[in-house]
Every structure is written in structure tokens, then in C-alpha cells.
Amino acid sequence: METVTPHHFMVLSSLLFGIGFLGVVIRRNLLVLLMSLELMLNGINVALVAFSRSGSNLDGSLFVFFIMTVAAAEVAVGLALLVALYKKRKSIFSEDINLLGN
């Protein structure tokens, strides 16, 4: 039976980050864009925890804890902005946003 090595976690981390990056680049729905950003942050968190665990210290895990708290605040603010944008523009697509128009 094969054991899970830090290399496996790095592959998972890069896959998560890559899928999130593709979501940010390709999609135009702002809700999907926010979810893709969260996927990218989770990919980074997996890498930090893997390095922290392989190095036998808790620095990376502590850093992940702070990243997750900031990400939760980011989601709350982002969703509030999306609701306000939808009330004003009736759309959540990024190409429909024009701050200089009415």
C-alpha cells in the first residue's frame, strides 16, 4: 500500500489552483468568479499545510487559519456587493458592469 507523500498534496494543490485560475479567466459570472477565487485560495492552503506537515512545524497551518478567516470576510463582502449590484443592474455578469453609465 502506497503512502501519501507531500508530492501528492502538491499535485492536488496545483490542480485546485489551476481549476480556480481557469474559472477566473474563462467565466464572466461574478458569483462563479468569487467561487473560483476561493478555489485558488484553497489550493494554496493545501500546499501550505503539506509543507507545514512535512517540515514538522505548525507555521503553515497557523497561516492557513488566518487565510481562512480573511477569506470568510472576503466572501461576506463580495456577496453583499453582488446583491447590491444585482439590485441596481439586474445582472451579475462582469460585462454588464459599467460604473460610468446610469
DSSP file (Angstrom, degrees, kcal/mol; ACC not computed):
  #  RESIDUE AA STRUCTURE BP1 BP2  ACC     N-H-->O    O-->H-N    N-H-->O    O-->H-N    TCO  KAPPA ALPHA  PHI   PSI    X-CA   Y-CA   Z-CA
    1    1 A M              0   0    0      0, 0.0     2,-0.3     0, 0.0     0, 0.0   0.000 360.0 360.0 360.0 133.1    0.0    0.0    0.0
    2    2 A E        -     0   0    0      1,-0.0     2,-0.2     3,-0.0     0, 0.0  -0.595 360.0-134.8 -85.4 139.5    1.4    3.4   -1.0
    3    3 A T        -     0   0    0     -2,-0.3     2,-0.6     1,-0.1    -1,-0.0  -0.575  24.9-105.8 -89.7 157.6    1.6    6.2    1.5
    4    4 A V        -     0   0    0     -2,-0.2    -1,-0.1     3,-0.0     0, 0.0  -0.729  41.7-168.7 -85.2 122.6    0.6    9.7    0.8
    5    5 A T    >>  -     0   0    0     -2,-0.6     4,-1.3     1,-0.1     3,-0.8  -0.595  38.9-102.1-106.0 167.6    3.6   12.0    0.3
    6    6 A P  H 3> S+     0   0    0      0, 0.0     4,-2.2     0, 0.0     5,-0.2   0.789 120.0  66.6 -59.1 -25.7    3.9   15.8    0.0
    7    7 A H  H 3> S+     0   0    0      1,-0.2     4,-2.1     2,-0.2     5,-0.2   0.903  98.1  51.6 -62.1 -39.8    4.2   15.3   -3.7
    8    8 A H  H <> S+     0   0    0     -3,-0.8     4,-2.3     1,-0.2    -1,-0.2   0.909 109.8  49.2 -62.6 -41.8    0.5   14.0   -3.8
    9    9 A F  H  X S+     0   0    0     -4,-1.3     4,-2.7     1,-0.2    -1,-0.2   0.866 109.1  52.5 -66.3 -35.0   -0.6   17.1   -1.9
   10   10 A M  H  X S+     0   0    0     -4,-2.2     4,-2.6     2,-0.2    -1,-0.2   0.872 108.4  50.3 -69.5 -35.5    1.3   19.4   -4.3
   11   11 A V  H  X S+     0   0    0     -4,-2.1     4,-2.2     2,-0.2    -2,-0.2   0.934 113.3  46.2 -65.0 -44.9   -0.4   17.8   -7.3
   12   12 A L  H  X S+     0   0    0     -4,-2.3     4,-2.5     2,-0.2    -2,-0.2   0.915 112.9  50.5 -61.6 -43.3   -3.8   18.3   -5.6
   13   13 A S  H  X S+     0   0    0     -4,-2.7     4,-2.5     1,-0.2    -2,-0.2   0.915 111.1  47.2 -62.4 -44.4   -2.9   21.8   -4.7
   14   14 A S  H  X S+     0   0    0     -4,-2.6     4,-2.6     2,-0.2    -1,-0.2   0.867 111.4  52.0 -68.2 -34.5   -1.8   22.7   -8.3
   15   15 A L  H  X S+     0   0    0     -4,-2.2     4,-2.6     2,-0.2     5,-0.2   0.928 111.5  46.7 -64.6 -44.8   -5.0   21.1   -9.7
   16   16 A L  H  X S+     0   0    0     -4,-2.5     4,-2.3     2,-0.2    -2,-0.2   0.932 115.0  46.1 -61.9 -45.7   -7.2   23.1   -7.4
   17   17 A F  H  X S+     0   0    0     -4,-2.5     4,-2.5     1,-0.2    -2,-0.2   0.908 113.1  50.0 -64.5 -41.5   -5.3   26.3   -8.2
   18   18 A G  H  X S+     0   0    0     -4,-2.6     4,-2.5     2,-0.2    -2,-0.2   0.903 111.0  48.0 -64.8 -42.5   -5.4   25.6  -11.9
   19   19 A I  H  X S+     0   0    0     -4,-2.6     4,-2.0     2,-0.2    -1,-0.2   0.909 113.7  48.4 -64.3 -41.6   -9.1   24.9  -12.0
   20   20 A G  H  X S+     0   0    0     -4,-2.3     4,-2.0    -5,-0.2    -2,-0.2   0.899 110.7  50.6 -64.0 -40.6   -9.7   28.1  -10.0
   21   21 A F  H  X S+     0   0    0     -4,-2.5     4,-2.4     2,-0.2    -2,-0.2   0.912 109.9  49.7 -64.9 -42.5   -7.5   30.1  -12.3
   22   22 A L  H  X S+     0   0    0     -4,-2.5     4,-2.9     1,-0.2     5,-0.5   0.883 109.2  53.2 -62.4 -37.4   -9.3   28.8  -15.4
   23   23 A G  H  X S+     0   0    0     -4,-2.0     4,-1.3     1,-0.2    -1,-0.2   0.884 110.5  46.6 -64.1 -38.2  -12.6   29.7  -13.7
   24   24 A V  H  < S+     0   0    0     -4,-2.0    -2,-0.2     1,-0.2    -1,-0.2   0.902 118.3  41.5 -69.8 -40.8  -11.4   33.3  -13.1
   25   25 A V  H  < S+     0   0    0     -4,-2.4    -2,-0.2    -5,-0.1    -3,-0.2   0.903 124.4  32.4 -75.1 -42.1  -10.1   33.6  -16.7
   26   26 A I  H  < S+     0   0    0     -4,-2.9    -3,-0.2    -5,-0.2    -2,-0.1   0.914 102.6  74.0 -87.1 -45.4  -12.9   32.0  -18.6
   27   27 A R     <  -     0   0    0     -4,-1.3     0, 0.0    -5,-0.5     0, 0.0  -0.369  48.8-170.5 -79.6 150.7  -16.1   32.6  -16.7
   28   28 A R        +     0   0    0     -2,-0.1    66,-3.1    66,-0.0     2,-0.5   0.423  55.3 105.7-116.7  -4.4  -17.9   36.0  -16.6
   29   29 A N  B  >  -A   93   0A   0     64,-0.2     4,-2.2     1,-0.2    64,-0.2  -0.677  65.2-145.1 -76.7 125.6  -20.5   35.3  -13.9
   30   30 A L  H  > S+     0   0    0     62,-2.9     4,-2.2    -2,-0.5    -1,-0.2   0.815  97.2  55.0 -67.0 -29.7  -19.3   37.2  -10.8
   31   31 A L  H  > S+     0   0    0     61,-0.3     4,-2.0     2,-0.2    -1,-0.2   0.925 110.7  44.9 -67.9 -43.2  -20.6   34.5   -8.4
   32   32 A V  H  > S+     0   0    0      2,-0.2     4,-2.3     1,-0.2    -2,-0.2   0.858 110.4  56.5 -65.7 -35.2  -18.6   31.8  -10.3
   33   33 A L  H  X S+     0   0    0     -4,-2.2     4,-2.0     2,-0.2    -2,-0.2   0.915 107.6  47.2 -62.8 -43.8  -15.6   34.2  -10.3
   34   34 A L  H  X S+     0   0    0     -4,-2.2     4,-1.9     1,-0.2    -2,-0.2   0.898 111.8  50.4 -64.5 -39.8  -15.8   34.5   -6.5
   35   35 A M  H  X S+     0   0    0     -4,-2.0     4,-1.9     1,-0.2    -2,-0.2   0.871 109.1  52.1 -66.3 -35.0  -16.1   30.7   -6.1
   36   36 A S  H  X S+     0   0    0     -4,-2.3     4,-2.1     2,-0.2    -2,-0.2   0.882 107.2  52.3 -67.7 -37.9  -13.0   30.3   -8.4
   37   37 A L  H  X S+     0   0    0     -4,-2.0     4,-2.2     1,-0.2    -2,-0.2   0.897 109.0  50.2 -63.1 -39.3  -11.0   32.7   -6.2
   38   38 A E  H  X S+     0   0    0     -4,-1.9     4,-2.3     2,-0.2    -2,-0.2   0.874 108.0  53.3 -66.0 -36.2  -11.9   30.7   -3.2
   39   39 A L  H  X S+     0   0    0     -4,-1.9     4,-1.9     2,-0.2    -2,-0.2   0.887 108.2  50.3 -64.9 -38.6  -10.8   27.5   -5.0
   40   40 A M  H  X S+     0   0    0     -4,-2.1     4,-1.9     2,-0.2    -2,-0.2   0.916 110.1  49.9 -64.3 -42.7   -7.5   29.1   -5.7
   41   41 A L  H  X S+     0   0    0     -4,-2.2     4,-2.3     1,-0.2    -2,-0.2   0.890 109.4  51.8 -63.1 -38.5   -7.1   30.1   -2.0
   42   42 A N  H  X S+     0   0    0     -4,-2.3     4,-2.2     2,-0.2    -1,-0.2   0.857 106.3  54.1 -68.1 -33.5   -7.9   26.5   -1.0
   43   43 A G  H  X S+     0   0    0     -4,-1.9     4,-1.7     2,-0.2    -1,-0.2   0.908 110.0  46.9 -63.0 -41.3   -5.3   25.2   -3.4
   44   44 A I  H  X S+     0   0    0     -4,-1.9     4,-2.4     1,-0.2    -2,-0.2   0.888 110.2  53.7 -65.9 -38.8   -2.7   27.5   -1.7
   45   45 A N  H  X S+     0   0    0     -4,-2.3     4,-2.5     1,-0.2     5,-0.2   0.897 106.0  52.2 -63.7 -40.2   -3.9   26.4    1.7
   46   46 A V  H  X S+     0   0    0     -4,-2.2     4,-2.3     1,-0.2    -1,-0.2   0.914 110.5  48.6 -62.1 -41.6   -3.4   22.7    0.8
   47   47 A A  H  X S+     0   0    0     -4,-1.7     4,-2.5     2,-0.2     5,-0.2   0.913 111.1  49.8 -64.9 -42.2    0.1   23.5   -0.2
   48   48 A L  H  X S+     0   0    0     -4,-2.4     4,-2.3     1,-0.2    -2,-0.2   0.911 112.2  47.1 -63.9 -41.5    0.9   25.4    3.0
   49   49 A V  H  X S+     0   0    0     -4,-2.5     4,-2.6     2,-0.2    -1,-0.2   0.889 111.3  52.1 -67.6 -38.0   -0.5   22.6    5.1
   50   50 A A  H  X S+     0   0    0     -4,-2.3     4,-2.4    -5,-0.2    -2,-0.2   0.931 112.7  44.1 -63.5 -44.9    1.5   20.0    3.2
   51   51 A F  H  X S+     0   0    0     -4,-2.5     4,-1.7     1,-0.2    -2,-0.2   0.888 113.8  51.3 -66.1 -37.9    4.7   21.9    3.6
   52   52 A S  H  <>S+     0   0    0     -4,-2.3     5,-2.0    -5,-0.2     4,-0.4   0.906 112.5  45.4 -64.5 -41.5    3.9   22.6    7.3
   53   53 A R  H ><5S+     0   0    0     -4,-2.6     3,-0.8     1,-0.2    -2,-0.2   0.883 112.6  49.5 -71.9 -38.1    3.3   18.9    7.9
   54   54 A S  H 3<5S+     0   0    0     -4,-2.4    -1,-0.2     1,-0.2    -2,-0.2   0.804 112.6  48.5 -72.2 -26.2    6.4   17.7    6.0
   55   55 A G  T 3<5S-     0   0    0     -4,-1.7    -1,-0.2    -5,-0.2    -2,-0.2   0.455 108.0-127.1 -89.6  -1.3    8.5   20.2    7.9
   56   56 A S  T < 5S+     0   0    0     -3,-0.8     2,-0.3    -4,-0.4    -3,-0.2   0.838  71.8 108.1  57.7  38.5    7.0   19.1   11.3
   57   57 A N      < -     0   0    0     -5,-2.0     4,-0.2    -6,-0.2    -1,-0.2  -0.923  67.9-134.5-135.4 166.9    6.1   22.6   12.4
   58   58 A L  S  > S+     0   0    0     -2,-0.3     4,-2.2     1,-0.2     5,-0.2   0.255  75.6 102.2-105.0  11.7    2.8   24.5   12.7
   59   59 A D  H  > S+     0   0    0      1,-0.2     4,-2.1     2,-0.2    -1,-0.2   0.930  84.7  45.5 -63.1 -46.0    3.7   27.7   11.0
   60   60 A G  H  > S+     0   0    0      1,-0.2     4,-2.1     2,-0.2    -1,-0.2   0.887 112.5  51.1 -65.1 -39.1    2.0   26.9    7.7
   61   61 A S  H  > S+     0   0    0     -4,-0.2     4,-1.8     2,-0.2    -1,-0.2   0.878 110.1  49.6 -66.9 -37.3   -1.1   25.6    9.5
   62   62 A L  H  X S+     0   0    0     -4,-2.2     4,-1.6     2,-0.2    -1,-0.2   0.893 110.0  50.8 -66.7 -39.4   -1.4   28.8   11.5
   63   63 A F  H  X S+     0   0    0     -4,-2.1     4,-2.1     1,-0.2    -2,-0.2   0.880 107.5  53.9 -64.7 -38.1   -1.0   30.9    8.4
   64   64 A V  H  X S+     0   0    0     -4,-2.1     4,-2.5     1,-0.2    -1,-0.2   0.881 103.6  56.8 -63.0 -38.7   -3.8   28.8    6.8
   65   65 A F  H  X S+     0   0    0     -4,-1.8     4,-1.6     1,-0.2    -1,-0.2   0.920 109.4  44.7 -59.2 -44.1   -6.0   29.6    9.7
   66   66 A F  H  X S+     0   0    0     -4,-1.6     4,-2.1     2,-0.2    -1,-0.2   0.866 111.2  53.6 -69.9 -35.8   -5.6   33.4    9.1
   67   67 A I  H  X S+     0   0    0     -4,-2.1     4,-2.4     1,-0.2    -2,-0.2   0.909 108.3  50.8 -63.4 -40.7   -6.1   33.0    5.4
   68   68 A M  H  X S+     0   0    0     -4,-2.5     4,-1.9     2,-0.2    -2,-0.2   0.864 109.3  49.8 -67.5 -35.6   -9.4   31.2    6.0
   69   69 A T  H  X S+     0   0    0     -4,-1.6     4,-1.7     2,-0.2    -1,-0.2   0.905 113.1  46.3 -69.5 -39.5  -10.6   33.9    8.3
   70   70 A V  H  X S+     0   0    0     -4,-2.1     4,-2.3     1,-0.2    -2,-0.2   0.887 111.2  53.1 -67.6 -37.7   -9.8   36.6    5.8
   71   71 A A  H  X S+     0   0    0     -4,-2.4     4,-2.3     2,-0.2    -2,-0.2   0.870 106.1  53.2 -65.4 -36.4  -11.4   34.6    3.0
   72   72 A A  H  X S+     0   0    0     -4,-1.9     4,-1.9     2,-0.2    -1,-0.2   0.907 110.7  46.6 -64.8 -40.7  -14.6   34.3    5.1
   73   73 A A  H  X S+     0   0    0     -4,-1.7     4,-2.3     2,-0.2    -2,-0.2   0.886 110.6  53.7 -66.7 -37.7  -14.7   38.1    5.4
   74   74 A E  H  X S+     0   0    0     -4,-2.3     4,-2.9     1,-0.2    -2,-0.2   0.899 107.7  50.3 -62.9 -41.1  -14.0   38.4    1.7
   75   75 A V  H  X S+     0   0    0     -4,-2.3     4,-2.7     2,-0.2     5,-0.3   0.910 109.6  50.6 -64.7 -42.0  -16.9   36.2    0.8
   76   76 A A  H  X S+     0   0    0     -4,-1.9     4,-1.8     2,-0.2    -2,-0.2   0.931 115.3  41.8 -62.5 -45.3  -19.3   38.2    3.1
   77   77 A V  H  X S+     0   0    0     -4,-2.3     4,-2.3     2,-0.2    -2,-0.2   0.912 115.0  51.3 -68.3 -41.9  -18.2   41.5    1.5
   78   78 A G  H  X S+     0   0    0     -4,-2.9     4,-2.2     1,-0.2    -2,-0.2   0.907 110.9  46.9 -63.0 -43.2  -18.2   40.0   -2.0
   79   79 A L  H  X S+     0   0    0     -4,-2.7     4,-2.3     2,-0.2    -1,-0.2   0.872 110.6  52.8 -68.3 -35.4  -21.7   38.6   -1.7
   80   80 A A  H  X S+     0   0    0     -4,-1.8     4,-2.2    -5,-0.3    -2,-0.2   0.907 110.5  48.0 -64.2 -40.6  -23.0   41.9   -0.2
   81   81 A L  H  X S+     0   0    0     -4,-2.3     4,-2.6     2,-0.2    -2,-0.2   0.889 110.5  51.9 -65.5 -38.8  -21.6   43.7   -3.2
   82   82 A L  H  X S+     0   0    0     -4,-2.2     4,-2.6     2,-0.2    -2,-0.2   0.903 109.4  49.1 -64.4 -40.8  -23.1   41.2   -5.6
   83   83 A V  H  X S+     0   0    0     -4,-2.3     4,-2.2     2,-0.2    -2,-0.2   0.927 113.4  46.7 -64.4 -43.9  -26.5   41.6   -4.0
   84   84 A A  H  X S+     0   0    0     -4,-2.2     4,-1.6     1,-0.2    -2,-0.2   0.895 113.4  49.4 -64.2 -39.8  -26.2   45.4   -4.3
   85   85 A L  H  X S+     0   0    0     -4,-2.6     4,-3.3     1,-0.2     5,-0.5   0.900 110.5  50.0 -66.0 -40.5  -25.1   45.1   -7.9
   86   86 A Y  H  X S+     0   0    0     -4,-2.6     4,-1.9     1,-0.2    -2,-0.2   0.887 108.5  52.7 -66.6 -37.9  -27.9   42.8   -8.8
   87   87 A K  H  < S+     0   0    0     -4,-2.2    -1,-0.2    -5,-0.2    -2,-0.2   0.877 119.0  35.9 -63.9 -35.9  -30.5   45.2   -7.2
   88   88 A K  H  < S+     0   0    0     -4,-1.6    -2,-0.2    -5,-0.2    -1,-0.2   0.913 133.5  22.1 -84.3 -45.0  -29.1   48.1   -9.3
   89   89 A R  H  < S-     0   0    0     -4,-3.3    -3,-0.2     2,-0.2    -2,-0.2   0.607  87.0-134.9-102.2 -14.8  -28.2   46.4  -12.6
   90   90 A K  S  < S+     0   0    0     -4,-1.9     2,-0.3    -5,-0.5    -4,-0.2   0.785  78.4  82.6  60.3  29.4  -30.4   43.2  -12.6
   91   91 A S        -     0   0    0     -6,-0.4    -2,-0.2     2,-0.0    -1,-0.2  -0.982  57.5-162.7-156.6 149.5  -27.3   41.2  -13.7
   92   92 A I        +     0   0    0     -2,-0.3   -62,-2.9    -3,-0.1     2,-0.3   0.106  56.2 117.4-120.0  21.0  -24.3   39.6  -12.2
   93   93 A F  B >   -A   29   0A   0    -64,-0.2     3,-1.3     1,-0.1     4,-0.3  -0.718  65.9-133.7 -90.3 140.3  -22.2   39.2  -15.4
   94   94 A S  G >  S+     0   0    0    -66,-3.1     3,-1.0    -2,-0.3    -1,-0.1   0.780 102.7  58.7 -67.3 -27.1  -19.0   41.1  -15.5
   95   95 A E  G 3  S+     0   0    0      1,-0.2    -1,-0.3   -67,-0.2   -66,-0.1   0.689  99.7  59.5 -76.8 -14.6  -19.5   42.5  -19.0
   96   96 A D  G <  S+     0   0    0     -3,-1.3     2,-0.6     2,-0.0    -1,-0.2   0.479  82.4 101.1 -87.2  -3.1  -22.8   44.2  -17.8
   97   97 A I    <   +     0   0    0     -3,-1.0     2,-0.4    -4,-0.3    -5,-0.0  -0.737  38.4 160.0 -88.5 120.1  -21.0   46.3  -15.2
   98   98 A N    >   -     0   0    0     -2,-0.6     3,-0.8     1,-0.1    -3,-0.0  -0.871  17.4-173.9-139.1 102.9  -20.4   49.8  -16.3
   99   99 A L  T 3  S+     0   0    0     -2,-0.4    -1,-0.1     1,-0.2    -2,-0.0   0.683  84.6  56.4 -74.3 -17.0  -19.7   52.2  -13.4
  100  100 A L  T 3  S+     0   0    0      2,-0.0    -1,-0.2     0, 0.0     2,-0.0   0.628  98.5  74.2 -89.0 -13.2  -19.7   55.3  -15.6
  101  101 A G    <         0   0    0     -3,-0.8    -3,-0.0     1,-0.1    -4,-0.0  -0.075 360.0 360.0 -85.9-169.4  -23.2   54.6  -17.0
  102  102 A N              0   0    0     -2,-0.0    -3,-0.1     0, 0.0    -1,-0.1   0.497 360.0 360.0 -75.2 360.0  -26.6   55.1  -15.3
